[in-house]
């Protein structure tokens, strides 16, 4: 928690800097944004590799703290479940939402039916959240 409190002003400064750069020089700002995204991707990948390749000393410390040995894998599975279902729901809502708007613009009485399909697409994210809660509950 303290890490987020320390990083929050830095995140606000970076966001303000990127916004300023995008307004002054759109191409240079996009280039900087791509570099920051690439750095975050590489850092996230390094964290995933470090989490996947735990050493025996880490496993011993987990056993000493009375946490099950599979706690890290369960949390990674929960994160993957939420991320995958959210991305899938976003793609589904994008397609069904645009089709629903097109149908509603031609025939406004189709609003109820169209929103049901958009709601079903959003349900995919809820299923991922339920799976994540089940996995975290097992830890």
N, C-alpha and C positions, 0 to 999 in steps of 0.2 A: 504494500500500500504506500509506503514511504517513497518507493521508487517512482510511482505515478505522480506523487505530489512534487517530487523534484523535477520530473520530466515535463510536467504540464506547462510551466512557463516557456521552456525550450520549444515545445510543440507549438505553442501560440506564436512565438517569434518566427519559427520556420514557416508556419502558415501565412503569417502577415508578410514575410519576405517573398514567398512564392506569389502571393496575390499582387504585391507591388511589382514584382518582376514581370508577371503576366500582363499587367496593364501597360507597363512601359515598353517592353520588348516581348511580344507574344512568342516568337520563335525561340528566343533564348530562355524564356520562362518554361516553355514546354520541354526544352532540352534538360534544364535543371530538374524539372519534375520527373522526367524519365530516369535521370541519374539517381535521384533520391529513391524512387521506386525500386530500381535495380539494387541499390544498397540494402534496402529493407528486405528484398527477396533473398539476397545472399545471406543476410544476417538471420533471417527466419530459417533458411535451409540449414545453416550451421547449427542453430538451436535444435532443429529436428534430428540432425545427425548425432549431436551430443546426447540428446535424450534417448535415442535408439541404441546407442552403444554405451551403456552404463558399465562401469568397472565393478569388479567384485567388492571393492571398498564401499562403493555406493550401495550395493545390495546389502552389505553387512550393516551399514548405517540404517537402511530401511528396516531390516529385521530387528535391529536394536530399538527402533522407535515403535515397534509393534504394528507397523503398517504391512499389509500383505505385499508380497514380491511383485504382484502384477498391478500395483496401484498406478504406476506411470503409464503402462500400456492401456489401462482402462480410461485414464484421463485423455490420452492421445486419441483413443477410439471415440470418446465423446466429442472431442473437438472436431475430428474428421466427420462425424455424423452430423453435427450442427452445420459445419461449413458446406458439406456436400448437399445437404437438403436445402440450405438457404440459397445456394447457387442454382440448384434445380428449380426451386420455387420462383426465383427471380426470372429465369428464362421462361418458365411456363406462364407467369403472370404477364410478361412482356408480350408474348404472342397472343394469349387469350384476351388480354386487356385491349390491345390494338384492334383485334377482330371484333370485340364487343363494342368498342367505340364506333367502328365502321357500321356495324349492324344497327346500333342505336341511332346513329345519324340518319339512316334511311327509314327506319321504323321505330319510333320512340317507345312503342308498346312492348318491345322486346327487352326492356331494361331489367326486369326481374330475372328472366332466363339467363341473360348475359352475365349478370352479377353472380349467379350461382356457379357458373363455370370458372369465373375468376376466383371465387372463394374456394372452390375445390383445388385449384392450382396452388393457392396459398396454404392449403392444408398440408402440403408436402413438407413445408418448413416445420409445422407443428409436430409431424411424425418424427422428424429428426431430433427435435427437442425432447420428445418423450423417450426416444432411444438413449439420448445423452443422460437424461435423469435416471433411467434404469441402470446405465453403466456406472454412473457416479454413486448410486445407491449401493452397488455391490462392493465398493471400495471400503 
